[in-house]
Amino acid sequence: FYLPRPFFYKRDIILSEKYSDDLYSFGLAFNDIPYNGFVTTDSLDGTTDSAASATALATGTKTKNGYVGINYLGADLKNVSEIARECGKKVGIVTNDPFLGATPMGFVAHANSRDNHLDLFKSALTFAPDVFVGVADSSFKNSMVPNLIKNHLKSESVYDLNFVLN
């Protein structure tokens, strides 16, 4: 299944190619990718938030603001991480967003509120990504989640990353 590049990006691609010809001899690398797609991430509520946007990216389905990994009726949506796991792949989430932020959670969790950190954490823990690297912000530290995560935490420091990867 092949989707042609969207028409309104053609001008941007032409300008980028012209600019890159002066810098590089190989052109734009994405022109060699055989397949591409187009996604919009606006929510069903109008101006989107990151929960609805991440859900759209991870599942291909638009939802309401504040919803993470669920449709507008509250039913779980299968995300790309779950599909990868079903295909026997390892799943890793690496982000500079807070650990329980709506964007990374959109790829591993299902909850009807981006602010329900306990539900998000339990859902992500049920999925259990093989690797999860994120930031523990103040809302995380002040919630009851850190007490639950201590049993699953492999490292509290980026300096221990080699330990985690090994």
N, CA and C of each residue as an Amber inpcrd file, in Angstrom:
protein
   498
   0.8500000  -1.1710000   0.0000000   0.0000000   0.0000000   0.0000000
   0.8870000   1.2220000   0.0000000   0.7300000   2.1020000  -0.9660000
   1.5910000   3.2640000  -1.1000000   0.7500000   4.5290000  -1.0750000
   1.1500000   5.4690000  -0.2500000   0.4820000   6.7680000  -0.1990000
   1.3880000   7.8080000  -0.8360000   0.9140000   8.5240000  -1.8560000
   1.7500000   9.5690000  -2.4450000   1.9530000  10.6980000  -1.4420000
   3.0540000  11.4160000  -1.5930000   3.3050000  12.5450000  -0.7040000
   2.1710000  13.5610000  -0.8380000   1.7620000  14.1600000   0.2760000
   0.7000000  15.1570000   0.2050000   1.0830000  16.3110000  -0.7010000
   0.1280000  16.7910000  -1.4630000   0.3550000  17.8380000  -2.4520000
   0.9660000  19.0930000  -1.8450000   0.4410000  19.5320000  -0.7120000
   0.8810000  20.8070000  -0.1680000   2.2910000  20.7770000   0.3970000
   2.9190000  19.6030000   0.4940000   4.3060000  19.5350000   0.9350000
   5.2830000  19.6110000  -0.2380000   4.7970000  19.4780000  -1.4410000
   5.6720000  19.4450000  -2.6120000   6.5440000  20.6890000  -2.6930000
   5.9820000  21.8440000  -2.4370000   6.7360000  23.0980000  -2.4820000
   7.8680000  23.0680000  -1.4580000   7.5650000  22.5810000  -0.2330000
   8.5730000  22.5220000   0.8170000   9.6940000  21.5620000   0.4460000
   9.3430000  20.4510000  -0.1750000  10.3450000  19.4710000  -0.5750000
  11.2450000  20.0510000  -1.6610000  10.6550000  20.7180000  -2.6310000
  11.4400000  21.3210000  -3.7170000  12.4170000  22.3530000  -3.1570000
  11.9440000  23.2080000  -2.2510000  12.8240000  24.2110000  -1.6520000
  13.9430000  23.5560000  -0.8330000  13.6060000  22.5150000  -0.0930000
  14.6190000  21.8110000   0.7060000  15.6540000  21.1440000  -0.1820000
  15.1950000  20.5300000  -1.2800000  16.1270000  19.8890000  -2.2010000
  17.0610000  20.9120000  -2.8270000  16.5310000  22.0650000  -3.2010000
  17.3580000  23.1220000  -3.7900000  18.4080000  23.5720000  -2.7830000
  18.0020000  23.7710000  -1.5460000  18.9300000  24.1960000  -0.5040000
  19.9580000  23.1120000  -0.2220000  19.5330000  21.8630000  -0.1600000
  20.4610000  20.7750000   0.1690000  21.4550000  20.5080000  -0.9620000
  21.0840000  20.7900000  -2.2060000  22.0150000  20.6030000  -3.3190000
  23.2680000  21.4460000  -3.1340000  23.1020000  22.5910000  -2.5090000
  24.2580000  23.4520000  -2.2700000  25.1030000  22.9550000  -1.1060000
  24.5400000  22.1080000  -0.2460000  25.2500000  21.6280000   0.9400000
  25.7550000  20.2060000   0.8010000  24.9460000  19.3490000   0.1810000
  25.2570000  17.9260000   0.1410000  25.1290000  17.4120000  -1.2940000
  25.8590000  16.3570000  -1.5820000  25.7790000  15.7870000  -2.9260000
  24.7360000  14.6790000  -3.0190000  24.1840000  14.2200000  -1.8690000
  23.2860000  13.0660000  -1.8770000  21.8090000  13.4230000  -1.8070000
  21.4480000  14.6740000  -1.6980000  20.0350000  15.0600000  -1.6430000
  19.3980000  14.7370000  -0.3090000  18.0750000  14.6900000  -0.2990000
  17.3340000  14.4240000   0.9280000  17.1200000  12.9260000   1.0970000
  17.5220000  12.4100000   2.2430000  17.4700000  10.9650000   2.4870000
  16.0610000  10.4140000   2.4280000  15.0640000  11.1810000   2.8630000
  13.7090000  10.6240000   2.8880000  13.1440000  10.3860000   1.4960000
  13.7610000  10.9450000   0.4590000  13.3000000  10.6600000  -0.9020000
  13.5690000   9.2160000  -1.3080000  14.4890000   8.5440000  -0.5940000
  14.8030000   7.1540000  -0.8990000  13.9470000   6.1670000  -0.1230000
  13.1220000   6.6430000   0.7910000  12.2570000   5.7580000   1.5690000
  11.0840000   5.3460000   0.6790000  10.8510000   4.0350000   0.5030000
   9.8380000   3.5990000  -0.4550000   8.3900000   3.8540000  -0.0210000
   8.1410000   3.9760000   1.2710000   6.7830000   4.1650000   1.7620000
   6.7260000   5.3830000   2.6700000   5.6210000   6.0570000   2.6360000
   5.4280000   7.1700000   3.5470000   3.9480000   7.3130000   3.8210000
   3.6370000   8.1050000   4.7870000   2.2400000   8.2980000   5.1470000
   2.0120000   9.7150000   5.6240000   0.7980000   9.9860000   5.9470000
   0.4120000  11.3100000   6.3850000  -0.5120000  11.1460000   7.5840000
  -0.2710000  11.9100000   8.6320000  -1.0850000  11.7960000   9.8330000
  -1.4520000  13.1920000  10.3250000  -2.6610000  13.3080000  10.8250000
  -3.0540000  14.5180000  11.5350000  -3.3450000  14.1140000  12.9710000
  -3.0370000  14.9900000  13.8930000  -3.1530000  14.6140000  15.3010000
  -4.0990000  15.5280000  16.0690000  -4.9160000  16.3030000  15.3720000
  -5.8590000  17.1450000  16.0950000  -6.9000000  16.2690000  16.7980000
  -7.3580000  16.7490000  17.9410000  -8.2870000  15.9480000  18.7410000
  -9.7200000  16.1310000  18.2590000 -10.6200000  15.3540000  18.8180000
 -12.0400000  15.4970000  18.5060000 -12.6390000  16.7260000  19.1850000
 -11.8740000  17.3330000  20.1020000 -12.3380000  18.5170000  20.8310000
 -11.8970000  19.8300000  20.2010000 -11.1660000  19.7840000  19.1040000
 -10.6440000  21.0140000  18.5110000  -9.1450000  21.0820000  18.7110000
  -8.6750000  22.1460000  19.3530000  -7.2480000  22.2910000  19.6100000
  -6.7800000  21.1310000  20.4790000  -5.7610000  20.4400000  20.0020000
  -5.3640000  19.1940000  20.6570000  -4.4310000  19.4130000  21.8400000
  -4.4080000  18.4380000  22.7290000  -3.3850000  18.3820000  23.7650000
  -2.4910000  17.1830000  23.4520000  -1.4300000  17.0110000  24.2310000
  -0.4740000  15.9550000  23.9090000  -1.0280000  14.5520000  24.1460000
  -2.0010000  14.4040000  25.0250000  -2.5990000  13.0820000  25.2530000
  -3.3290000  12.6110000  23.9960000  -4.1820000  13.4660000  23.4500000
  -4.9210000  13.1100000  22.2390000  -3.9790000  12.9740000  21.0450000
  -2.9770000  13.8290000  20.9760000  -2.0230000  13.7750000  19.8800000
  -1.2130000  12.4820000  19.9090000  -0.7080000  12.1090000  21.0910000
   0.0610000  10.8700000  21.2090000  -0.8060000   9.6620000  20.9010000
  -2.0620000   9.6980000  21.3390000  -2.9790000   8.6030000  21.0470000
  -3.1830000   8.4720000  19.5400000  -3.3450000   9.5980000  18.8500000
  -3.5070000   9.5600000  17.3900000  -2.2590000   8.9930000  16.7180000
  -1.0800000   9.4050000  17.1790000   0.1620000   8.8920000  16.6000000
   0.3400000   7.4010000  16.8790000   0.0400000   6.9890000  18.1000000
   0.3010000   5.6110000  18.5190000  -0.7440000   4.6140000  18.0360000
  -1.9770000   5.0860000  17.7990000  -3.0530000   4.1560000  17.4600000
  -3.6710000   4.3880000  16.0890000  -3.4580000   5.5690000  15.5330000
  -4.0990000   5.8940000  14.2660000  -5.5470000   6.3260000  14.4230000
  -5.9710000   6.5940000  15.6480000  -7.3560000   6.9790000  15.9220000
  -7.3840000   8.2590000  16.7350000  -8.2000000   9.1980000  16.3060000
  -8.3470000  10.4430000  17.0610000  -9.2380000  10.2220000  18.2700000
  -8.9850000  11.0060000  19.3100000  -9.7630000  10.8930000  20.5390000
  -9.9510000  12.2630000  21.1580000 -10.4930000  12.2960000  22.3620000
 -10.7400000  13.5430000  23.0720000  -9.5120000  13.9630000  23.8710000
  -9.4040000  15.2600000  24.0980000  -8.3100000  15.7710000  24.9180000
  -8.3270000  15.1150000  26.2900000  -7.1460000  14.8030000  26.7910000
  -7.0100000  14.2010000  28.1100000  -7.0330000  12.6880000  28.1040000
  -7.5690000  12.0820000  27.0400000  -7.6360000  10.6250000  26.9560000
  -6.2910000  10.0870000  26.4680000  -5.8390000   9.0040000  27.0790000
  -4.5630000   8.3830000  26.7130000  -4.8290000   6.9460000  26.2890000
  -4.6510000   6.6580000  25.0000000  -4.7790000   5.2840000  24.5180000
  -6.1900000   4.7340000  24.5070000  -7.1920000   5.5980000  24.5880000
  -8.5840000   5.1490000  24.5320000  -9.3530000   6.0020000  23.5400000
 -10.4290000   5.4540000  23.0090000 -11.2400000   6.2180000  22.0650000
 -12.2180000   7.1260000  22.8150000 -13.0120000   7.8740000  22.0640000
 -13.9080000   8.8550000  22.6880000 -14.9940000   8.2090000  23.5370000
 -15.2150000   6.9060000  23.3650000 -16.1900000   6.1870000  24.1920000
 -15.5570000   5.5650000  25.4370000 -14.2210000   5.6370000  25.5320000
 -13.5250000   5.0940000  26.6910000 -12.9830000   3.6910000  26.5020000
 -13.0640000   3.1450000  25.2950000 -12.5460000   1.7970000  25.0330000
 -11.0660000   1.8590000  24.6610000 -10.3030000   0.8830000  25.1490000
  -8.8760000   0.8250000  24.8360000  -8.6550000   0.7050000  23.3340000
  -7.6200000   1.4030000  22.8540000  -7.1830000   1.3130000  21.4650000
  -5.8410000   0.5800000  21.4370000  -5.6470000  -0.2900000  20.4650000
  -4.3760000  -0.9830000  20.3350000  -3.3520000  -0.0060000  19.7670000
  -2.2080000   0.1070000  20.4400000  -1.1860000   1.0380000  19.9750000
  -0.0550000   0.3020000  19.2630000   0.8160000   1.0650000  18.6510000
   1.8970000   0.5100000  17.8510000   2.8500000  -0.3260000  18.7070000
   3.0160000   0.0270000  19.9810000   3.8740000  -0.7670000  20.8680000
   3.2830000  -2.1550000  21.1050000   1.9720000  -2.2120000  21.2870000
   1.3070000  -3.5070000  21.4790000   1.3830000  -4.3580000  20.2170000
   1.2490000  -3.7190000  19.0670000   1.3600000  -4.4370000  17.7930000
   2.7750000  -4.9830000  17.6290000   3.7720000  -4.1620000  17.9490000
   5.1670000  -4.6140000  17.8500000   5.4150000  -5.7980000  18.7770000
   4.8980000  -5.7300000  19.9880000   5.0770000  -6.8260000  20.9570000
   4.4260000  -8.1010000  20.4240000   3.2270000  -7.9760000  19.8300000
   2.5510000  -9.1470000  19.2580000   3.3590000  -9.7700000  18.1200000
   4.1720000  -8.9600000  17.4610000   5.0180000  -9.4460000  16.3620000
   6.3640000  -9.9560000  16.8640000   6.5110000 -10.0440000  18.1850000
   7.7420000 -10.5700000  18.7590000   8.8660000  -9.5670000  18.8910000
   8.5730000  -8.2980000  18.7590000   9.5950000  -7.2540000  18.8540000
   9.7370000  -6.7680000  20.2870000  10.9040000  -6.2490000  20.6120000
  11.1350000  -5.5720000  21.8850000  10.6000000  -4.1510000  21.7490000
  10.1750000  -3.5790000  22.8740000   9.6090000  -2.2290000  22.8570000
  10.3550000  -1.3690000  23.8590000  10.8120000  -0.2160000  23.3980000
  11.4810000   0.7330000  24.2720000  10.9090000   2.1200000  24.0840000
  10.7560000   2.8340000  25.1770000  10.3100000   4.2230000  25.1520000
  11.4420000   5.0540000  25.7490000  11.9390000   6.0080000  24.9890000
  12.9840000   6.9110000  25.4610000  12.4870000   8.3290000  25.2160000
  12.4210000   9.1190000  26.2840000  11.8610000  10.4550000  26.1750000
  12.5430000  11.4160000  27.1320000  12.5250000  12.6830000  26.7810000
  12.9680000  13.7110000  27.7200000  11.7480000  14.3750000  28.3590000
  10.6040000  13.7670000  28.1530000   9.3460000  14.1860000  28.7580000
   9.2610000  13.5420000  30.1490000   8.4430000  14.0880000  31.0390000
   8.2520000  13.4020000  32.3210000   7.8110000  11.9560000  32.1080000
   8.2710000  11.0980000  32.9690000   7.9910000   9.6640000  32.9040000
   6.5170000   9.3750000  32.6740000   5.6520000  10.0760000  33.3910000
   4.2120000   9.8560000  33.2540000   3.5440000  10.8960000  32.3640000
   4.3130000  11.5380000  31.5040000   3.7530000  12.5100000  30.5710000
   2.8220000  11.8440000  29.5740000   1.8770000  12.6030000  29.0860000
   0.8770000  12.0540000  28.1650000   1.5000000  11.5420000  26.8670000
   2.5660000  12.1640000  26.4100000   3.1540000  11.7310000  25.1420000
   3.7670000  10.3380000  25.2420000   4.6810000  10.0610000  26.1630000
   5.1920000   8.6840000  26.2210000   4.1220000   7.6830000  26.6440000
   3.2220000   8.0890000  27.5200000   2.1760000   7.1700000  27.9770000
   1.2360000   6.7850000  26.8350000   1.0800000   7.6500000  25.8400000
   0.2330000   7.3390000  24.6940000   0.6750000   6.0910000  23.9440000
   1.9260000   5.6880000  24.1340000   2.4730000   4.5260000  23.4340000
   2.4990000   3.2620000  24.2800000   2.1480000   3.3640000  25.5790000
   2.2150000   2.1760000  26.4380000   1.0620000   2.0490000  27.4330000
   0.1400000   3.0050000  27.4560000  -0.8810000   2.9980000  28.5110000
  -2.2710000   3.3110000  27.9610000  -3.2560000   3.0710000  28.8150000
  -4.6570000   3.3660000  28.5150000  -5.2780000   3.9620000  29.7750000
  -5.7880000   5.1900000  29.6770000  -6.4290000   5.8370000  30.8320000
  -7.3520000   6.9410000  30.3350000  -8.4020000   7.2120000  31.1130000
  -9.3550000   8.2390000  30.6890000  -8.9650000   9.6350000  31.1640000
  -7.8000000   9.7540000  31.8000000  -7.3090000  11.0760000  32.1930000
  -5.7950000  11.0850000  32.2100000  -5.2320000  12.0410000  31.5290000
  -3.7890000  12.2100000  31.5080000  -3.2480000  12.5580000  32.8850000
  -4.1270000  13.0150000  33.7820000  -3.7140000  13.4160000  35.1240000
  -3.8240000  12.2970000  36.1530000  -4.3770000  11.1600000  35.7650000
  -4.5010000  10.0360000  36.6880000  -3.2170000   9.2090000  36.6250000
  -2.1960000   9.6790000  37.3350000  -0.8790000   9.0620000  37.2510000
  -0.8740000   7.6130000  37.7250000  -1.6940000   7.3050000  38.6910000
  -1.7260000   5.9290000  39.1860000  -2.2470000   4.9730000  38.1120000
  -3.3410000   5.3510000  37.4320000  -3.8670000   4.5100000  36.3490000
  -2.8700000   4.4070000  35.1930000  -2.2390000   5.5280000  34.8500000
  -1.2510000   5.5030000  33.7700000  -0.1020000   4.5590000  34.1240000
   0.3940000   4.6820000  35.3410000   1.5090000   3.8450000  35.7570000
   1.1220000   2.3720000  35.7510000  -0.0330000   2.0480000  36.3130000
  -0.4680000   0.6460000  36.3540000  -0.6440000   0.0870000  34.9490000
  -1.1950000   0.8910000  34.0470000  -1.3880000   0.4440000  32.6730000
  -0.0470000   0.2200000  31.9740000   0.8950000   1.1590000  32.1570000
   2.2230000   1.0060000  31.5530000   2.9440000  -0.1980000  32.1450000
   2.7650000  -0.4150000  33.4400000   3.3970000  -1.5500000  34.1050000
   2.8160000  -2.8680000  33.5950000   1.5190000  -2.8900000  33.3280000
   0.8810000  -4.0850000  32.7630000   1.4710000  -4.4000000  31.3940000
   1.6760000  -3.3440000  30.5740000   2.2920000  -3.5610000  29.2660000
   3.7640000  -3.9350000  29.4190000   4.4630000  -3.2980000  30.3430000
   5.8700000  -3.5730000  30.6600000   6.7960000  -3.4360000  29.4590000
   7.0630000  -2.1970000  29.0100000   8.0430000  -2.0420000  27.9320000
   9.3870000  -2.5990000  28.3660000  10.1680000  -3.0790000  27.4140000
  11.4660000  -3.6710000  27.7210000  12.4410000  -2.6340000  28.2700000
  12.3290000  -1.4140000  27.7860000  13.1430000  -0.2920000  28.2640000
  12.2440000   0.9240000  28.3350000  12.3670000   1.6800000  29.4210000
  11.6540000   2.9500000  29.5360000  12.5830000   3.9490000  30.1960000
  12.9690000   4.9640000  29.4390000  13.8340000   6.0150000  29.9480000
  13.0380000   7.3070000  29.8950000  12.8510000   7.9360000  31.0530000
  12.0920000   9.1700000  31.1180000  12.5450000  10.0060000  32.2980000
  11.8940000  11.1330000  32.4780000  12.2410000  12.0930000  33.5200000
  11.2550000  11.9540000  34.6730000  11.7640000  11.9530000  35.8890000
  10.9110000  11.9520000  37.0860000  10.7440000  13.4010000  37.5290000
   9.6280000  14.0340000  37.1400000   9.4010000  15.4350000  37.4940000
   8.7670000  15.5430000  38.8740000   8.4630000  16.7750000  39.3000000
   7.9490000  16.9930000  40.6580000   6.5900000  16.3340000  40.8770000
   5.7150000  16.3100000  39.8600000   4.4100000  15.6740000  40.0450000
   4.5680000  14.1650000  40.2380000   5.5680000  13.5990000  39.5910000
   5.8580000  12.1790000  39.7640000   6.3700000  11.9180000  41.1790000
   7.2960000  12.7380000  41.6210000   7.9100000  12.5390000  42.9360000
   6.9130000  12.7330000  44.0710000   5.8920000  13.5620000  43.8490000
   4.9100000  13.8390000  44.8910000   3.7120000  12.8940000  44.8600000
   3.6840000  11.9760000  43.9170000   2.5670000  11.0380000  43.8360000
   2.9430000   9.7440000  44.5510000   2.0040000   8.8060000  44.5990000
   2.2880000   7.5200000  45.2370000   2.9930000   6.5510000  44.2910000
   3.1690000   6.9530000  43.0380000   3.7800000   6.0780000  42.0460000
   5.2170000   5.6900000  42.3990000   6.0750000   6.6170000  42.8920000
   7.4440000   6.1940000  43.1980000   7.5230000   5.0070000  44.1490000
   6.6020000   4.9090000  45.0950000   6.6000000   3.7590000  45.9980000
   6.3320000   2.4650000  45.2430000   5.4860000   2.5370000  44.2150000
   5.1760000   1.3490000  43.4190000   6.3130000   0.9860000  42.4680000
   7.0060000   1.9980000  41.9720000   8.0060000   1.7520000  40.9330000
   9.3170000   1.2060000  41.4850000   9.5830000   1.4020000  42.7400000
  10.8630000   0.9730000  43.3100000  11.1480000  -0.5070000  43.0320000
  10.1160000  -1.3330000  42.9730000  10.3050000  -2.7600000  42.6830000
  10.6970000  -3.0180000  41.2380000  10.4870000  -2.0280000  40.3660000
  10.7200000  -2.2210000  38.9350000  11.8540000  -1.3580000  38.4070000
  12.3390000  -0.4470000  39.2160000  13.3580000   0.5000000  38.7950000
  14.7140000  -0.1860000  38.6880000  15.3590000  -0.0230000  37.5770000
  16.6790000  -0.5930000  37.3680000  17.7730000   0.4360000  37.6200000
  17.4740000   1.6890000  37.3980000  18.4650000   2.7390000  37.5760000
  17.7660000   4.0570000  37.8390000  18.3540000   4.8600000  38.6930000
  17.8280000   6.1960000  38.9380000  18.6960000   7.2570000  38.2880000
  19.7190000   6.8620000  37.5780000  20.6690000   7.8080000  37.0180000
  21.0310000   7.4220000  35.5960000  21.1880000   8.4250000  34.7550000
  21.6000000   8.1730000  33.3780000  23.0120000   7.5910000  33.3520000
  23.7880000   7.8290000  34.4100000  25.1440000   7.2950000  34.4650000
  25.1490000   5.7770000  34.6130000  24.0260000   5.2070000  35.0570000
  23.9110000   3.7480000  35.1870000  23.3340000   3.1010000  33.9240000
  23.2500000   3.8580000  32.8410000  22.6200000   3.3560000  31.6270000
  23.3000000   2.0940000  31.1040000  24.6160000   2.0180000  31.1820000
  25.3070000   0.8040000  30.7260000  24.8450000  -0.4100000  31.5110000
  24.6140000  -0.2450000  32.8030000  24.1000000  -1.3380000  33.6230000
  22.7480000  -1.8100000  33.0920000  21.8700000  -0.8600000  32.7890000
  20.5300000  -1.1940000  32.2950000  20.6220000  -1.8760000  30.9460000
  21.4330000  -1.3550000  30.0540000  21.5320000  -1.9160000  28.7100000
  22.1810000  -3.2930000  28.7130000  23.0870000  -3.5480000  29.6460000
  23.7080000  -4.8650000  29.7300000  22.7860000  -5.8720000  30.3810000
